Amino acid sequence: MSLREQARQDARAILNDSVTGFGWPIKVTDPAGLVANLTGFGNDISQLIDPDTGAAISGRMPSVALHIDDVAAAYGAALPGAVADPTIKPWLVTFDDISGNTVIFKVAESFPDRALGLITCGLEFYG
C-alpha cells in the first residue's frame, strides 16, 4: 500500500471515529432534498484573529470536513458546494454543537482534496 493510500485510509478513520476520535453526526441535505446522515468533523468558531492587528474579533467561521467516499456513497458524483441561484435551495449541513444545540448551515464554499479523500466545506448560518 502506498503512503498516499495509507493517508487516505487514516483520514477516513479519523473523520469517522465517533468513539475515540473527532467523528460527529452530520446531516447533509442536497438541493433536491436527499438527506444523508454522515459522520465527520464539524466546527463553529465564533472568535477570529485579525491578521493585521493580532486582535481577537467577533465573527463566525463554521465548517465541516467529510470523507469523499462517504459523500459519494450518498450522492454519487455530486459534491456539496455553493448554489449561486437564489431560487434553488442550497446544500444544507446540520449538526449539534458541543452543548447539543442543533444548527443549520448552508454550504458557502467547498474544497475537495482528492489526494487524501476528504472535502472541507465553508458554511454560513441558514435560517
Secondary structure, DSSP 8 states (H G I E B T S, - for coil): --HHHHHHHHHHHHHH--SSSS-EEEEEE-TT--EEEEEEEEEEEEEEE-TTT--EEEEEEEEEEEEHHHHHHHHTT--------TTS---EEEEE-TTS-EEEEEEEEEEEETTTTEEEEEEEE--
